[in-house]
């Protein structure tokens, strides 16, 4: 279920979805992205989009999440209630 998008403090737009499923965080397989690194070096390197995954309850997630992405934790309970009301 989509949780919408939010503009981050650095200007990046992040889109988030919530998914109900039964999976183990250690089974995560990330896609890769390429960027110039070190900055202004002219060298391009490849990095994983995600380095790890873990399960947290909402209160613990609020302590760990980036400030600009906390809005998604506010949207999640509302989205779950809306889904159950269908």
Backbone bond lengths (Angstrom), bond angles and torsions (degrees), N, CA, C in turn:
res aa  C-N    CA-C-N  psi(-1)  N-CA   C-N-CA  omega(-1)  CA-C   N-CA-C  phi
1 X - - - 1.441 - - 1.520 108.30 -
2 X 1.311 117.56 134.27 1.462 120.33 -178.32 1.524 111.09 -70.93
3 X 1.324 115.50 138.31 1.467 121.70 174.12 1.524 110.51 -107.68
4 X 1.321 116.20 8.16 1.458 120.96 175.18 1.515 112.52 87.68
5 X 1.319 113.76 -161.13 1.453 120.10 -178.65 1.516 109.73 -131.62
6 X 1.318 115.43 161.48 1.463 121.46 178.30 1.518 108.30 -149.13
7 X 1.332 115.21 138.20 1.453 120.65 176.18 1.523 108.36 -82.38
8 X 1.319 115.75 128.43 1.457 122.18 -178.73 1.525 110.62 -83.22
9 X 1.334 117.88 160.87 1.468 120.55 -179.90 1.530 113.77 -53.58
10 X 1.335 117.92 -32.29 1.463 121.48 178.82 1.520 113.83 -82.64
11 X 1.350 117.89 -1.22 1.457 122.11 177.88 1.518 114.79 101.65
12 X 1.317 118.80 -13.94 1.461 122.67 179.75 1.525 109.66 -67.93
13 X 1.330 116.39 139.03 1.464 122.50 175.56 1.523 107.56 -96.04
14 X 1.338 116.98 125.50 1.462 122.62 -179.64 1.520 108.65 -112.36
15 X 1.332 117.12 131.21 1.455 123.21 174.43 1.520 107.98 -110.45
16 X 1.347 116.81 136.17 1.465 120.95 -175.31 1.520 110.24 -130.95
17 X 1.332 115.42 143.20 1.444 123.57 174.13 1.517 108.67 -125.98
18 X 1.315 116.27 149.11 1.465 121.80 172.78 1.520 107.15 -107.55
19 X 1.323 115.55 140.95 1.454 121.41 -178.81 1.518 108.64 -132.86
20 X 1.322 116.13 132.35 1.456 119.89 173.52 1.518 108.02 -94.09
21 X 1.309 115.72 122.35 1.456 120.60 -178.46 1.527 107.91 -164.57
22 X 1.290 116.17 169.23 1.457 121.94 178.05 1.521 107.43 -117.66
23 X 1.331 117.02 97.22 1.458 121.54 179.33 1.520 109.27 -139.65
24 X 1.315 114.64 162.84 1.456 121.11 -177.59 1.529 109.42 -103.50
25 X 1.327 118.28 130.64 1.469 120.74 -177.89 1.527 113.80 -54.69
26 X 1.319 117.66 -32.66 1.471 119.18 -179.18 1.528 112.22 -69.37
27 X 1.340 117.96 -12.18 1.464 121.83 177.86 1.532 113.04 -86.31
28 X 1.330 116.93 2.25 1.462 121.71 -177.43 1.523 110.91 -60.66
29 X 1.327 116.10 132.88 1.463 123.46 172.16 1.515 107.38 -123.05
30 X 1.308 116.83 116.70 1.460 121.44 -175.53 1.523 111.43 -92.48
31 X 1.328 115.12 152.34 1.453 120.11 167.19 1.537 107.45 -80.22
32 X 1.302 117.34 167.86 1.464 122.56 -177.40 1.522 110.04 -113.66
33 X 1.328 116.46 155.29 1.459 121.44 172.82 1.521 108.64 -135.20
34 X 1.317 115.22 158.43 1.458 120.78 -178.42 1.520 109.51 -116.32
35 X 1.326 116.33 140.67 1.460 120.62 176.35 1.528 109.52 -151.56
36 X 1.321 115.60 161.91 1.452 120.61 175.40 1.525 108.35 -72.75
37 X 1.333 116.09 122.48 1.475 120.31 179.99 1.517 109.86 -150.12
38 X 1.290 119.44 131.25 1.471 128.06 -6.18 1.534 111.46 -63.75
39 X 1.336 116.14 158.03 1.469 119.97 -178.73 1.540 112.04 -53.45
40 X 1.324 114.91 138.94 1.474 124.15 178.45 1.532 113.14 60.98
41 X 1.333 117.01 22.00 1.468 120.59 179.63 1.524 112.26 -91.14
42 X 1.345 116.18 -18.37 1.459 119.80 -174.73 1.527 113.12 82.89
43 X 1.332 117.39 -6.49 1.468 121.91 179.05 1.520 109.61 -93.93
44 X 1.330 116.22 138.26 1.463 121.37 177.29 1.517 108.33 -109.05
45 X 1.329 116.13 136.18 1.455 121.55 178.27 1.518 109.40 -130.40
46 X 1.319 115.85 158.02 1.458 122.64 -179.41 1.526 108.86 -107.87
47 X 1.353 115.40 137.13 1.457 122.53 -178.41 1.524 109.55 -135.37
48 X 1.346 118.16 152.74 1.471 119.96 173.58 1.518 110.43 -72.98
49 X 1.319 116.41 141.81 1.468 121.74 176.78 1.532 110.21 -63.46
50 X 1.316 116.33 -39.47 1.467 122.30 178.93 1.519 108.81 -121.19
51 X 1.325 116.39 140.14 1.458 117.52 177.87 1.520 112.74 -104.13
52 X 1.334 117.75 -20.65 1.460 120.67 177.66 1.524 109.57 -165.21
53 X 1.319 115.61 164.32 1.458 122.01 176.62 1.520 108.28 -137.09
54 X 1.317 116.01 152.93 1.464 121.17 178.21 1.521 108.40 -158.12
55 X 1.320 115.68 157.86 1.463 122.03 176.04 1.531 108.76 -96.48
56 X 1.344 116.26 137.30 1.462 122.54 176.48 1.508 108.78 -139.62
57 X 1.337 116.91 148.87 1.454 118.05 168.92 1.534 107.28 -76.20
58 X 1.328 116.60 168.39 1.464 120.60 -173.33 1.532 112.00 -58.34
59 X 1.326 118.56 -42.60 1.465 119.49 -177.04 1.532 111.44 -65.54
60 X 1.324 117.45 -39.84 1.463 119.82 178.04 1.527 110.72 -70.33
61 X 1.327 116.37 -37.49 1.462 120.38 178.25 1.523 110.84 -61.77
62 X 1.330 117.62 -37.98 1.472 120.89 178.44 1.525 111.66 -61.08
63 X 1.316 117.08 -32.40 1.467 120.69 178.90 1.524 112.11 -74.80
64 X 1.325 116.83 -26.17 1.457 120.82 -172.84 1.532 114.05 -100.05
65 X 1.316 117.08 -25.71 1.461 120.15 -171.33 1.531 111.61 -75.88
66 X 1.319 115.43 153.38 1.454 120.37 174.95 1.522 109.88 -64.36
67 X 1.314 116.60 142.87 1.467 121.86 -177.25 1.538 112.01 -53.16
68 X 1.323 116.57 -42.37 1.460 121.04 -178.07 1.518 114.07 -70.31
69 X 1.341 117.98 -11.92 1.458 121.14 -179.51 1.525 112.79 -109.01
70 X 1.325 117.33 -1.28 1.469 121.53 -179.21 1.529 111.96 -61.48
71 X 1.320 117.67 -25.75 1.460 121.30 179.45 1.534 111.01 -57.09
72 X 1.325 117.77 -30.70 1.459 120.38 -179.50 1.524 111.81 -68.92
73 X 1.328 117.02 -31.18 1.472 119.85 176.19 1.518 110.55 -70.03
74 X 1.325 117.15 -29.37 1.469 120.80 175.74 1.527 110.22 -72.03
75 X 1.310 117.37 -35.65 1.464 121.95 -177.47 1.529 112.83 -76.84
76 X 1.323 117.53 -28.08 1.461 121.12 -173.35 1.521 113.81 -58.85
77 X 1.344 120.96 -52.12 1.474 119.06 -179.66 1.531 112.88 -59.94
78 X 1.327 116.64 -37.13 1.470 120.15 178.22 1.526 110.95 -64.72
79 X 1.320 117.01 -40.61 1.465 121.37 179.36 1.522 110.86 -66.35
80 X 1.325 116.70 -39.13 1.477 120.06 178.17 1.520 110.66 -64.98
81 X 1.338 117.11 -43.94 1.473 120.30 177.95 1.520 111.03 -61.52
82 X 1.319 117.28 -42.37 1.459 120.70 179.45 1.520 111.11 -63.38
83 X 1.309 117.41 -38.59 1.457 121.63 179.29 1.524 110.57 -66.35
84 X 1.317 117.07 -42.15 1.473 121.09 179.67 1.510 112.31 -68.20
85 X 1.337 117.77 -27.31 1.459 121.63 -179.48 1.526 112.62 -74.79
86 X 1.314 117.23 -14.13 1.485 120.13 -178.98 1.488 112.20 -71.31
